[in-house]
Amino acid sequence: MVAGRQPRQQWLFRLTQVDISHADLGKSQLTTPSLYLRDQLNTIQNHAAIVETGADAALAAPASLTLAWRDEAATESFAQSLAGLMASQPELGNVYIALRGDLGAGKTTFVRHLLRALGVAGRIKSPTYAVVEPHQGTALAIWHFDFYRFNDPREWEDAGFRELFASTGLKIAEWPDKAAGHVPAADLALQIQAMTDDTRTVHITAHTASGQALLRALAKAGA
């Protein structure tokens, strides 16, 4: 990765998009996750317009947001917050998350932190050659896909990927565009860009109501 300018601190969790129809643009010990996460989530809360409709809240904004992971601890913190929401609200775990970014951007690192936070024990292997690795969290079935070497559409049906994506549980896919035309629309899409050896800019877009619910839950968690 080529080092670039160090992002300014106030970039953290900066909201950038409100348009739901906008197209997708594209290892360390955590010391103070609660304070760091609170600051990030408060920023979402301060910019998000939550419209109450009866007992339910409909997300008016954000449909997408941009944040900065200043180091791996920030990556881990976000993964822990996401896992916490999925654990406390099981319906939020039944989603498909697409991860985009260049080689070395940190997609697999994020997935490993998320799986650990969801209770996955033992070795977490990259599915680069196997295409998919199944996992069992504390209360959630998880499938981690990597379509980097996917080049035969027939494999989609033969391997039963259609059934996996239709099943209950969390689906996470790296290089989803390699399976374009087969993989369904993502609930959440993360575009990860390396800025320096340690920092990442991450653009997150919600493409479905379930994805919007996750962003809404993140906003509420910061209240």
N, CA and C of each residue as an Amber inpcrd file, in Angstrom:
protein
   669
   0.8320000  -1.1850000   0.0000000   0.0000000   0.0000000   0.0000000
   0.8710000   1.2410000   0.0000000   0.5080000   2.2290000  -0.7700000
   1.2670000   3.4550000  -0.8710000   0.7880000   4.4190000   0.1880000
   1.7170000   4.9420000   0.9740000   1.3530000   5.8590000   2.0430000
   0.8610000   7.1670000   1.4670000  -0.1610000   7.7110000   2.0780000
  -0.6800000   9.0060000   1.6500000  -0.7260000   9.9580000   2.8120000
  -1.4010000  11.0630000   2.6490000  -1.5020000  12.0430000   3.7120000
  -2.3420000  11.4840000   4.8520000  -1.9100000  11.7070000   6.1150000
  -2.6620000  11.2600000   7.2660000  -4.0020000  11.9790000   7.3250000
  -5.1290000  11.2390000   7.3740000  -6.4210000  11.9090000   7.4150000
  -6.5560000  12.7380000   8.6760000  -7.2310000  13.8650000   8.5900000
  -7.4580000  14.6850000   9.7530000  -8.4460000  14.0120000  10.6790000
  -8.2820000  14.2050000  12.0030000  -9.0640000  13.4870000  12.9800000
 -10.5530000  13.7420000  12.8480000 -10.9440000  14.9680000  12.4360000
 -12.3550000  15.2640000  12.3620000 -13.0580000  14.5560000  11.2190000
 -12.3510000  13.7720000  10.4170000 -12.9960000  12.9840000   9.3750000
 -13.8120000  11.8330000   9.9700000 -13.5640000  11.4510000  11.2270000
 -14.1620000  10.2500000  11.7810000 -15.6790000  10.2840000  11.6920000
 -16.2140000   9.2510000  11.0580000 -17.6470000   9.0470000  10.9450000
 -18.3530000  10.2590000  10.3640000 -17.7910000  10.8540000   9.3130000
 -18.4410000  11.9990000   8.6970000 -19.5440000  11.5390000   7.7530000
 -20.7310000  12.0690000   7.9080000 -21.8750000  11.7560000   7.0660000
 -21.7480000  12.4730000   5.7390000 -21.9960000  11.7370000   4.6350000
 -21.8500000  12.3750000   3.3370000 -23.0410000  12.2210000   2.4190000
 -23.8390000  11.1620000   2.5780000 -24.8970000  10.9150000   1.6050000
 -26.2410000  10.7720000   2.3000000 -27.2990000  11.2160000   1.6120000
 -28.6410000  11.0640000   2.1290000 -29.5420000  10.3930000   1.1050000
 -29.0380000  10.2000000  -0.0990000 -29.8510000   9.6760000  -1.1970000
 -29.8900000   8.1630000  -1.1560000 -31.0760000   7.5920000  -0.8960000
 -31.1990000   6.1380000  -0.7990000 -30.8990000   5.4740000  -2.1290000
 -31.1360000   6.1580000  -3.2200000 -30.9520000   5.5500000  -4.5410000
 -29.5340000   5.6900000  -5.0530000 -28.6530000   6.3310000  -4.3000000
 -27.2850000   6.5380000  -4.7530000 -26.5940000   5.2080000  -4.9880000
 -25.9060000   5.0640000  -6.1010000 -25.2160000   3.8070000  -6.4200000
 -24.0040000   3.6320000  -5.5210000 -23.6170000   2.3870000  -5.3280000
 -22.4470000   2.0820000  -4.5160000 -21.1860000   2.6200000  -5.1770000
 -20.3490000   3.3600000  -4.4390000 -19.1470000   3.9460000  -5.0040000
 -18.0110000   2.9430000  -5.1160000 -18.6490000   2.2240000  -5.6910000
 -17.6200000   1.3450000  -6.1520000 -17.7310000   0.0160000  -6.6070000
  -4.1940000  -4.9740000  13.3180000  -4.5670000  -6.1380000  14.1210000
  -4.1420000  -5.4710000  15.3210000  -4.2810000  -5.1600000  16.5180000
  -3.9090000  -4.3710000  17.6580000  -4.9800000  -4.4810000  18.7240000
  -4.6300000  -4.1380000  19.9780000  -5.5850000  -4.2480000  21.0730000
  -6.3430000  -2.9450000  21.2240000  -7.6350000  -3.0280000  21.3350000
  -8.4590000  -1.8480000  21.4740000  -8.3600000  -1.3360000  22.9050000
  -8.1500000  -0.0180000  23.0650000  -7.9470000   0.5370000  24.3930000
  -9.1920000   1.2110000  24.9310000  -9.8190000   2.0840000  24.1690000
 -10.9910000   2.7950000  24.6720000 -12.1340000   2.7280000  23.6620000
 -12.6820000   1.5260000  23.4190000 -13.7120000   1.3980000  22.3840000
 -14.9720000   2.1620000  22.7000000 -15.3620000   2.2160000  23.9780000
 -16.6360000   2.8450000  24.2920000 -16.6120000   4.3340000  23.9970000
 -15.5380000   5.0320000  24.3860000 -15.4510000   6.4590000  24.1180000
 -15.3260000   6.7310000  22.6330000 -14.4790000   5.9490000  21.9600000
 -14.2650000   6.1600000  20.5280000 -15.5510000   5.9060000  19.7480000
 -16.2290000   4.7870000  20.0880000 -17.4550000   4.4470000  19.3810000
 -18.5460000   5.4620000  19.6850000 -18.6140000   5.9320000  20.9520000
 -19.6360000   6.9040000  21.2960000 -19.4960000   8.1710000  20.4600000
 -18.2530000   8.6360000  20.2860000 -18.0320000   9.8410000  19.4930000
 -18.4810000   9.6320000  18.0540000 -18.1660000   8.4540000  17.4950000
 -18.5630000   8.1750000  16.1180000 -20.0790000   8.1410000  15.9750000
 -20.7420000   7.3880000  16.8700000 -22.1770000   7.2120000  16.7620000
 -22.9280000   8.5090000  17.0540000 -22.3950000   9.3470000  17.9490000
 -23.0350000  10.6260000  18.2040000 -23.0440000  11.4930000  16.9600000
 -22.0000000  11.3510000  16.1330000 -21.9560000  12.1300000  14.9010000
 -23.0740000  11.7050000  13.9680000 -23.3130000  10.3770000  13.8730000
 -24.4170000   9.8970000  13.0530000 -25.7340000  10.4330000  13.6110000
 -25.8900000  10.3200000  14.9420000 -27.1370000  10.7440000  15.5640000
 -27.4160000  12.2220000  15.3060000 -26.3730000  13.0330000  15.3540000
 -26.5590000  14.4690000  15.1950000 -26.9510000  14.8540000  13.7740000
 -26.6290000  14.0200000  12.7940000 -26.9200000  14.3430000  11.4040000
 -28.0960000  13.5610000  10.8330000 -28.5230000  12.5040000  11.5260000
 -29.5620000  11.6390000  10.9720000 -30.9380000  12.1520000  11.3610000
 -31.8430000  12.1760000  10.3940000 -33.2280000  12.5600000  10.6620000
 -34.0320000  11.2920000  10.8190000 -34.4610000  10.9890000  12.0300000
 -35.2300000   9.7880000  12.3000000 -36.7040000  10.1650000  12.3610000
 -37.5020000   9.6250000  11.4710000 -38.9170000   9.9440000  11.4030000
 -39.7000000   8.8380000  12.0920000 -40.4380000   9.1620000  13.1310000
 -41.2260000   8.1850000  13.8720000 -42.5760000   7.9780000  13.1870000
 -42.9210000   6.7190000  12.9440000 -44.2240000   6.3900000  12.3690000
 -44.8740000   5.3570000  13.2780000 -45.7060000   5.8150000  14.2020000
 -46.3080000   4.9200000  15.1710000 -45.2420000   4.3820000  16.0930000
 -45.2230000   3.0270000  16.2340000 -44.2500000   2.4030000  17.1170000
 -42.9240000   2.1840000  16.4270000 -42.8860000   2.3800000  15.1270000
 -41.6770000   2.1090000  14.3590000 -41.0110000   3.4080000  13.9390000
 -39.6820000   3.3240000  13.7550000 -38.9460000   4.4830000  13.2630000
 -38.4630000   4.1810000  11.8630000 -38.7800000   5.0530000  10.9180000
 -38.3100000   4.8770000   9.5430000 -37.0780000   5.7270000   9.3450000
 -36.0740000   5.1730000   8.7210000 -34.8270000   5.9100000   8.5170000
 -34.9740000   6.8920000   7.3720000 -34.8380000   8.1710000   7.6860000
 -34.8520000   9.1800000   6.6420000 -33.4420000   9.4480000   6.1700000
 -32.4550000   9.3570000   7.0830000 -31.0620000   9.5750000   6.7520000
 -30.2300000   8.9890000   7.8810000 -29.0410000   8.4770000   7.6420000
 -28.4110000   8.4470000   6.3310000 -28.7200000   7.1660000   5.5810000
 -28.7640000   7.2340000   4.2700000 -28.8200000   6.0510000   3.4270000
 -27.4070000   5.5760000   3.1570000 -26.4590000   6.4720000   3.3000000
 -25.0480000   6.1010000   3.1920000 -24.2500000   7.0640000   4.0430000
 -23.0680000   6.6430000   4.4220000 -22.2030000   7.4830000   5.2280000
 -20.7570000   7.1170000   4.9520000 -19.8790000   8.0460000   5.2600000
 -18.4450000   7.8170000   5.1140000 -17.7850000   7.9620000   6.4740000
 -16.8900000   7.0500000   6.7880000 -16.1740000   7.1030000   8.0510000
 -14.7100000   6.7830000   7.8130000 -13.8920000   7.0430000   8.8200000
 -12.4690000   6.7500000   8.7320000 -12.0780000   5.7940000   9.8400000
 -11.3580000   4.7460000   9.4910000 -10.7500000   3.8690000  10.4710000
  -9.2960000   4.3060000  10.5640000  -8.9380000   4.9980000  11.6650000
  -7.5940000   5.5710000  11.7710000  -6.5300000   4.5290000  12.0870000
  -6.9760000   3.3580000  12.5650000  -6.0660000   2.2440000  12.8190000
  -6.9030000   0.9770000  12.9280000  -6.2450000  -0.1460000  13.1980000
  -7.0050000  -1.3910000  13.2480000  -7.9390000  -1.4310000  14.4510000
  -7.5900000  -0.7010000  15.4970000  -8.4880000  -0.6340000  16.6450000
  -9.8270000  -0.0370000  16.2570000  -9.8250000   0.9270000  15.3430000
 -11.0790000   1.5170000  14.8730000 -11.8730000   0.5040000  14.0580000
 -11.1750000  -0.2990000  13.2620000 -11.8330000  -1.3650000  12.5110000
 -12.4990000  -2.3450000  13.4680000 -11.7660000  -2.7290000  14.4930000
 -12.2870000  -3.6710000  15.4820000 -13.4790000  -3.0740000  16.2340000
 -13.3880000  -1.7980000  16.5740000 -14.4720000  -1.1370000  17.2960000
 -15.7630000  -1.1400000  16.4880000 -15.6590000  -0.8010000  15.2030000
 -16.8540000  -0.8040000  14.3590000 -17.4170000  -2.2160000  14.2360000
 -16.5300000  -3.2170000  14.0600000 -16.9740000  -4.6030000  13.9550000
 -17.6920000  -5.0370000  15.2280000 -17.1910000  -4.6210000  16.3790000
 -17.8210000  -4.9800000  17.6460000 -19.1920000  -4.3420000  17.7930000
 -19.3200000  -3.0930000  17.3650000 -20.6210000  -2.4340000  17.4590000
 -21.6390000  -3.1060000  16.5480000 -21.2150000  -3.4650000  15.3480000
 -22.1000000  -4.1430000  14.4040000 -22.5160000  -5.5050000  14.9520000
 -21.5550000  -6.2450000  15.5090000 -21.8560000  -7.5560000  16.0820000
 -22.8110000  -7.4300000  17.2620000 -22.6390000  -6.3780000  18.0640000
 -23.5210000  -6.1760000  19.1990000 -24.9650000  -5.9660000  18.7810000
 -25.1680000  -5.2350000  17.7090000 -26.5160000  -5.0180000  17.2000000
 -27.1250000  -6.3250000  16.7020000 -26.3180000  -7.1280000  16.0110000
 -26.8180000  -8.3950000  15.4850000 -27.1490000  -9.3620000  16.6130000
 -26.3860000  -9.2990000  17.7080000 -26.6400000 -10.1880000  18.8340000
 -27.8960000  -9.7820000  19.5940000 -28.1190000  -8.4740000  19.7350000
 -29.2630000  -7.9950000  20.4950000 -30.5490000  -7.9730000  19.6730000
 -30.4110000  -7.8670000  18.3600000 -31.5740000  -7.8660000  17.4670000
 -31.3170000  -8.8770000  16.3510000 -31.6680000 -10.1450000  16.5780000
 -31.3370000 -11.2210000  15.6320000 -31.7510000 -10.9550000  14.1980000
 -32.8420000 -10.2090000  13.9960000 -33.2800000  -9.9530000  12.6290000
 -32.2590000  -9.1320000  11.8560000 -31.4300000  -8.3650000  12.5720000
 -30.4010000  -7.5660000  11.9060000 -29.2090000  -8.4140000  11.4650000
 -29.1510000  -9.6570000  11.9360000 -28.0710000 -10.5450000  11.5260000
 -28.3770000 -11.3060000  10.2600000 -29.6380000 -11.2970000   9.8510000
 -30.0350000 -12.0210000   8.6490000 -29.8950000 -11.1030000   7.4400000
 -28.6480000 -10.7280000   7.1360000 -28.3840000  -9.7780000   6.0580000
 -27.1940000 -10.2390000   5.2230000 -27.0480000  -9.5870000   4.1040000
 -25.9070000  -9.8170000   3.2110000 -25.0920000  -8.5340000   3.1310000
 -23.8070000  -8.6350000   3.4840000 -22.8940000  -7.4990000   3.4550000
 -21.8620000  -7.7180000   2.3660000 -21.7750000  -6.7970000   1.4210000
 -20.7960000  -6.8700000   0.3350000 -19.6060000  -5.9750000   0.6710000
 -18.3990000  -6.5010000   0.4710000 -17.1730000  -5.7600000   0.7610000
 -16.3900000  -5.5300000  -0.5230000 -16.1110000  -4.2630000  -0.8120000
 -15.3250000  -3.9150000  -1.9900000 -14.0760000  -3.1530000  -1.5600000
 -13.0210000  -3.2880000  -2.3610000 -11.7650000  -2.6180000  -2.0710000
 -10.6230000  -3.3470000  -2.7350000  -9.5210000  -2.6390000  -2.9420000
  -8.3600000  -3.2470000  -3.5860000  -7.7480000  -4.3290000  -2.7070000
  -6.8500000  -5.1080000  -3.2870000  -6.0990000  -6.0890000  -2.5130000
  -5.3500000  -5.3620000  -1.3950000  -5.4520000  -5.8930000  -0.1840000
  -4.7710000  -5.2820000   0.9460000  -5.5260000  -4.1370000   1.5950000
  -6.7560000  -3.8910000   1.1550000  -7.5240000  -2.7780000   1.7150000
  -7.9800000  -3.0620000   3.1440000  -8.1010000  -4.3300000   3.5090000
  -8.5090000  -4.6700000   4.8640000  -9.8600000  -5.3520000   4.9630000
 -10.3390000  -5.8890000   3.8620000 -11.6470000  -6.5430000   3.8650000
 -11.6540000  -7.7660000   4.7870000 -10.6710000  -8.6410000   4.6130000
 -10.6140000  -9.8610000   5.4250000 -10.3380000  -9.5360000   6.8850000
  -9.5380000  -8.5180000   7.1490000  -9.2730000  -8.1110000   8.5310000
 -10.5640000  -7.7000000   9.2180000 -11.3800000  -6.9090000   8.5260000
 -12.6710000  -6.5110000   9.0860000 -13.5380000  -7.7270000   9.3570000
 -13.6010000  -8.6650000   8.4150000 -14.4340000  -9.8530000   8.5860000
 -13.9840000 -10.6480000   9.8060000 -12.6850000 -10.7990000   9.9970000
 -12.1830000 -11.5720000  11.1370000 -12.5760000 -10.9190000  12.4550000
 -12.4770000  -9.6030000  12.5250000 -12.9080000  -8.9140000  13.7460000
 -14.4020000  -9.0980000  13.9720000 -15.1890000  -9.0220000  12.9060000
 -16.6310000  -9.1820000  13.0360000 -16.9840000 -10.5860000  13.4940000
 -16.3580000 -11.6010000  12.8980000 -16.6570000 -12.9820000  13.2670000
 -16.2550000 -13.2690000  14.7100000 -15.1050000 -12.7430000  15.1420000
 -14.6880000 -12.9250000  16.5350000 -15.7150000 -12.2970000  17.4720000
 -16.1710000 -11.0990000  17.1120000 -17.1530000 -10.4080000  17.9530000
 -18.4850000 -11.1390000  17.9840000 -18.7730000 -11.9190000  16.9560000
 -20.0150000 -12.6940000  16.9010000 -19.8820000 -14.0570000  17.5740000
 -18.7050000 -14.3510000  18.1270000 -18.5170000 -15.5780000  18.8840000
 -17.9120000 -16.7330000  18.1280000 -17.3640000 -16.4810000  16.9410000
 -16.7250000 -17.5550000  16.1810000 -15.3880000 -17.8930000  16.8380000
 -15.2000000 -19.1570000  17.1700000 -13.9770000 -19.6190000  17.8200000
 -13.1040000 -20.3740000  16.8290000 -11.8430000 -20.5620000  17.1870000
 -10.9250000 -21.3050000  16.3320000 -10.3710000 -20.4630000  15.2000000
  -9.6960000 -21.1210000  14.3080000  -9.0550000 -20.4350000  13.1880000
 -10.0960000 -19.9200000  12.2010000  -9.9040000 -18.6930000  11.7630000
 -10.7790000 -18.1140000  10.7380000  -9.9780000 -18.0200000   9.4470000
 -10.2540000 -18.9210000   8.5380000  -9.5020000 -18.9900000   7.2880000
 -10.1120000 -18.0750000   6.2360000  -9.2520000 -17.5950000   5.3500000
  -9.7430000 -16.8360000   4.2100000 -10.3290000 -17.8050000   3.1960000
 -11.4740000 -17.4710000   2.6080000 -12.0960000 -18.3720000   1.6240000
 -11.6180000 -18.1300000   0.1930000 -10.4210000 -17.5620000   0.0350000
  -9.9390000 -17.2130000  -1.2980000  -9.9470000 -18.4060000  -2.2460000
  -9.5400000 -19.5740000  -1.7710000  -9.4890000 -20.7520000  -2.6390000
 -10.7470000 -21.6030000  -2.5260000 -11.3380000 -21.6610000  -1.3450000
 -12.5400000 -22.4700000  -1.1520000 -13.7990000 -21.7450000  -1.6180000
 -13.7000000 -20.4400000  -1.8600000 -14.8050000 -19.5660000  -2.2650000
 -15.7270000 -19.2360000  -1.0950000 -16.0590000 -20.2320000  -0.2630000
 -16.9090000 -19.9650000   0.8870000 -16.4110000 -20.7450000   2.0960000
 -16.4610000 -20.1040000   3.2690000 -16.1450000 -20.7530000   4.5340000
 -17.3390000 -20.5570000   5.4660000 -17.9220000 -21.6590000   5.9530000
 -19.0430000 -21.5420000   6.8930000 -18.5250000 -21.3840000   8.3160000
 -19.2680000 -20.6500000   9.1340000 -18.9320000 -20.4540000  10.5400000
 -20.2020000 -20.4860000  11.3640000 -20.0340000 -20.7370000  12.6590000
 -21.1590000 -20.6750000  13.5830000 -20.8130000 -19.7260000  14.7100000
 -21.5510000 -18.6400000  14.7990000 -21.3660000 -17.7080000  15.8890000
 -22.1320000 -18.1730000  17.1130000 -22.1690000 -17.3250000  18.1280000
 -22.8770000 -17.6740000  19.3530000 -24.3420000 -17.9680000  19.0830000
 -24.9570000 -17.1930000  18.2090000 -26.3780000 -17.4070000  17.9080000
 -26.6870000 -17.1410000  16.4460000 -25.6780000 -17.2970000  15.5910000
 -25.8790000 -16.9090000  14.1970000 -25.0220000 -17.7570000  13.2670000
 -25.6560000 -18.3000000  12.2340000 -24.9100000 -18.9840000  11.1770000
 -24.3190000 -17.9300000  10.2480000 -23.0850000 -18.1570000   9.8190000
 -22.3670000 -17.1550000   9.0160000 -21.6870000 -17.8530000   7.8450000
 -21.7530000 -17.2140000   6.6730000 -21.0290000 -17.6900000   5.5050000
 -20.1620000 -16.5530000   4.9850000 -18.8660000 -16.8370000   4.8640000
 -17.9080000 -15.8380000   4.3740000 -17.4770000 -16.2500000   2.9660000
 -17.8290000 -15.4420000   1.9830000 -17.5110000 -15.7230000   0.5870000
 -16.3540000 -14.8460000   0.1110000 -15.5940000 -15.3770000  -0.8150000
 -14.5740000 -14.5990000  -1.5190000 -14.6300000 -15.0290000  -2.9810000
 -15.1420000 -14.1290000  -3.8190000 -15.3420000 -14.4590000  -5.2310000
 -14.1910000 -13.9980000  -6.1220000 -13.0230000 -13.7470000  -5.5450000
 -11.8990000 -13.2300000  -6.3350000 -11.5420000 -14.1590000  -7.4940000
 -11.5850000 -15.4620000  -7.2560000 -11.2300000 -16.4340000  -8.3000000
 -12.4610000 -17.0810000  -8.9330000 -13.5980000 -16.5200000  -8.7000000
 -14.8320000 -17.0640000  -9.2700000 -14.9000000 -16.6980000 -10.7520000
 -14.9510000 -17.7020000 -11.6270000 -14.9960000 -17.4040000 -13.0590000
 -15.8910000 -18.3500000 -13.8490000 -16.6170000 -19.2280000 -13.1610000
 -17.4840000 -20.1690000 -13.8490000 -18.8920000 -20.0410000 -13.2890000
 -19.8060000 -19.4240000 -14.0430000 -21.1720000 -19.2370000 -13.5450000
 -21.8490000 -20.5390000 -13.1360000 -21.4570000 -21.6480000 -13.7490000
 -22.0880000 -22.9150000 -13.3960000 -21.7970000 -23.2940000 -11.9540000
 -20.6690000 -22.8110000 -11.4230000 -20.3040000 -23.1270000 -10.0450000
 -21.3320000 -22.5610000  -9.0640000 -21.9770000 -21.4740000  -9.4480000
 -22.9680000 -20.8570000  -8.5680000 -24.0840000 -21.8480000  -8.2200000
 -24.5820000 -22.5280000  -9.2420000 -25.6520000 -23.5040000  -9.0170000
 -25.1020000 -24.8020000  -8.4410000 -23.9820000 -25.2790000  -8.9890000
 -23.4380000 -26.5620000  -8.5600000 -23.0380000 -26.5470000  -7.0880000
 -22.5200000 -25.4020000  -6.6200000 -22.0600000 -25.3060000  -5.2340000
 -23.1850000 -24.9850000  -4.2620000 -24.3530000 -24.7000000  -4.7750000
 -25.4800000 -24.4050000  -3.9040000 -25.4560000 -23.0110000  -3.3120000
 -24.7520000 -22.0760000  -3.9730000 -24.6630000 -20.7210000  -3.4330000
 -26.0280000 -20.0250000  -3.3760000 -26.8880000 -20.3350000  -4.3300000
 -28.2140000 -19.7270000  -4.3300000 -28.9590000 -20.0740000  -3.0380000
 -28.8650000 -21.3510000  -2.6330000 -29.5380000 -21.7900000  -1.4190000
 -28.9140000 -21.1460000  -0.1880000 -27.5910000 -20.9880000  -0.1910000
 -26.9250000 -20.3700000   0.9590000 -27.3760000 -18.9250000   1.1430000
 -27.4320000 -18.1730000   0.0420000 -27.8410000 -16.7830000   0.1480000
 -29.3050000 -16.6430000   0.5390000 -30.1020000 -17.6640000   0.2340000
 -31.5180000 -17.6240000   0.5830000 -31.7750000 -18.1100000   2.0080000
 -30.7710000 -18.6830000   2.6490000 -30.9550000 -19.2370000   3.9840000
 -30.8450000 -18.1460000   5.0490000 -31.2790000 -18.4970000   6.2640000
 -31.2120000 -17.5520000   7.3800000 -29.7870000 -17.4880000   7.9160000
 -29.2880000 -16.2880000   8.1370000 -27.9410000 -16.1100000   8.6620000
 -27.2410000 -14.9460000   7.9910000 -26.0300000 -14.6990000   8.4260000
 -25.2330000 -13.5870000   7.9110000 -24.3880000 -14.0530000   6.7290000
 -24.4870000 -13.3390000   5.6220000 -23.6610000 -13.6140000   4.4560000
 -22.7440000 -12.4170000   4.2160000 -21.4450000 -12.6700000   4.0810000
 -20.4640000 -11.6210000   3.8230000 -19.6640000 -12.0310000   2.5920000
 -19.5460000 -11.1380000   1.6290000 -18.8370000 -11.4880000   0.3890000
 -17.7930000 -10.4440000   0.0410000 -16.5730000 -10.9160000  -0.1730000
 -15.5230000 -10.0810000  -0.7330000 -15.5310000 -10.2610000  -2.2530000
 -15.1760000  -9.2250000  -2.9840000 -15.1680000  -9.2310000  -4.4440000
 -16.5180000  -9.6670000  -5.0140000 -17.6230000  -9.0810000  -4.5680000
 -18.9430000  -9.5060000  -5.0590000 -19.1480000  -9.2600000  -6.5380000
 -18.4450000  -8.2890000  -7.1210000 -18.6340000  -7.9940000  -8.5410000
 -18.1610000  -9.1320000  -9.4380000 -17.2970000 -10.0220000  -8.9080000
 -16.8540000 -11.1820000  -9.6810000 -17.9970000 -12.1730000  -9.8990000
 -19.0500000 -12.0460000  -9.0870000 -20.2130000 -12.9240000  -9.2230000
 -21.4390000 -12.1280000  -9.6440000 -21.2000000 -11.0220000 -10.3110000
 -22.3110000 -10.1740000 -10.7570000 -23.2710000 -10.9720000 -11.6290000
 -24.5580000 -10.7390000 -11.4120000 -25.5680000 -11.4830000 -12.1480000
 -26.0490000 -12.7040000 -11.4070000 -25.3310000 -13.1000000 -10.3620000
 -25.7070000 -14.2610000  -9.5560000 -25.9630000 -13.8430000  -8.1140000
 -25.0470000 -13.0900000  -7.5400000 -25.1930000 -12.6600000  -6.1590000
 -26.3360000 -11.6490000  -6.0580000 -27.1590000 -11.7440000  -5.0240000
 -28.2790000 -10.7970000  -4.8950000 -27.8010000  -9.4160000  -4.4660000
 -28.6990000  -8.4720000  -4.4490000 -28.3680000  -7.1260000  -4.0060000
 -27.9840000  -7.1620000  -2.5260000 -26.9360000  -6.4290000  -2.1690000
 -26.4680000  -6.4110000  -0.7900000 -27.3630000  -5.5250000   0.0640000
 -27.5620000  -5.9310000   1.3140000 -28.2670000  -5.0700000   2.2600000
 -27.3710000  -3.8810000   2.6240000 -26.0960000  -4.1710000   2.8930000
 -25.0980000  -3.1350000   3.1410000 -23.8960000  -3.3860000   2.2470000
 -23.3500000  -2.3330000   1.6560000 -22.1300000  -2.4400000   0.8540000
 -21.0740000  -1.5370000   1.4770000 -19.9000000  -2.1000000   1.7520000
 -18.7820000  -1.3380000   2.3010000 -17.6920000  -1.2230000   1.2530000
 -17.3280000  -0.0050000   0.9100000 -16.2130000   0.2660000   0.0080000
 -15.0480000   0.7410000   0.8720000 -13.9860000  -0.0660000   0.9650000
 -12.8530000   0.2230000   1.8410000 -11.6700000   0.6890000   1.0060000
 -11.1200000   1.8450000   1.3440000  -9.9900000   2.4110000   0.6130000
  -8.8340000   2.6730000   1.5750000  -7.6640000   2.1310000   1.2500000
  -6.4740000   2.3670000   2.0630000  -5.9310000   3.7630000   1.7850000
  -5.7340000   4.5340000   2.8510000  -5.1720000   5.8750000   2.7310000
  -3.6810000   5.8680000   3.0610000  -3.3140000   5.1790000   4.1540000
  -1.9250000   4.9530000   4.5370000  -1.8160000   3.4910000   4.9420000
  -0.6890000   3.0870000   5.5300000  -0.5520000   1.7100000   5.9900000
  -1.5890000   1.3640000   7.0490000  -2.0330000   2.3470000   7.8080000
  -2.9430000   2.0850000   8.9200000  -4.3520000   2.6060000   8.7110000
  -4.5230000   3.7080000   8.0140000  -5.8320000   4.3510000   7.9270000
  -6.6340000   3.8750000   6.7240000  -7.9480000   3.8580000   6.9260000
  -8.8650000   3.4610000   5.8720000 -10.0390000   4.4330000   5.8250000
 -10.4610000   4.7730000   4.6150000 -11.7130000   5.4930000   4.4290000
 -12.7470000   4.4740000   3.9740000 -13.9140000   4.4830000   4.6180000
 -14.9330000   3.4620000   4.3590000 -16.2490000   4.1490000   4.0150000
 -16.7810000   3.8200000   2.8660000 -18.0820000   4.3390000   2.4470000
 -19.0810000   3.2080000   2.5530000 -20.1470000   3.4270000   3.3240000
 -21.1510000   2.4030000   3.5790000 -22.4800000   2.8450000   2.9730000
 -23.0890000   1.9690000   2.1970000 -24.3660000   2.2800000   1.5560000
 -25.3910000   1.2080000   1.8840000 -26.5800000   1.6310000   2.2630000
 -27.6990000   0.7160000   2.5120000 -28.5270000   0.6150000   1.2400000
 -28.7140000  -0.6090000   0.7570000 -29.4630000  -0.8300000  -0.4750000
 -30.8540000  -1.4040000  -0.2450000 -31.1440000  -1.8220000   0.9850000
 -32.4300000  -2.4360000   1.2940000 -32.9570000  -1.8850000   2.6100000
 -34.1840000  -2.2480000   2.9090000 -34.7800000  -1.8350000   4.1810000
 -34.0050000  -2.4250000   5.3560000 -33.4980000  -3.6550000   5.2040000
 -32.7120000  -4.2710000   6.2740000 -31.4050000  -3.5110000   6.4870000
 -30.7890000  -3.0970000   5.3950000 -29.5750000  -2.3060000   5.5120000
 -29.8400000  -0.9730000   6.1900000 -30.9490000  -0.3360000   5.8410000
 -31.3220000   0.9180000   6.4840000 -31.5850000   0.7060000   7.9710000
 -32.1600000  -0.4480000   8.3200000 -32.4230000  -0.7490000   9.7240000
 -31.1180000  -0.8380000  10.5110000 -30.0830000  -1.3880000   9.8970000
 -28.7950000  -1.4580000  10.5790000 -28.2290000  -0.0600000  10.8210000
 -28.3260000   0.8250000   9.8300000 -27.8430000   2.1830000  10.0070000
 -28.6830000   2.9180000  11.0670000 -29.9790000   2.6750000  11.0530000
 -30.8500000   3.2880000  12.0460000 -30.4740000   2.8160000  13.4550000
 -30.1860000   1.5230000  13.5880000 -29.8150000   0.9670000  14.8940000
 -28.4830000   1.5450000  15.3610000 -27.5450000   1.7410000  14.4440000
 -26.2770000   2.3710000  14.8070000 -26.5030000   3.7820000  15.3320000
 -27.3880000   4.5040000  14.6620000 -27.6810000   5.8700000  15.0840000
 -28.3120000   5.8760000  16.4710000 -29.2660000   4.9960000  16.7090000
 -29.9180000   4.9360000  18.0120000 -28.9620000   4.5200000  19.1090000
 -27.9950000   3.6640000  18.7850000 -27.0400000   3.1930000  19.7810000
 -26.1840000   4.3330000  20.3120000 -26.0820000   5.4250000  19.5590000
 -25.2730000   6.5490000  19.9990000 -26.0390000   7.5340000  20.8580000
 -27.3430000   7.2960000  21.0910000 -28.1520000   8.2460000  21.8490000
 -27.7790000   8.2050000  23.3330000
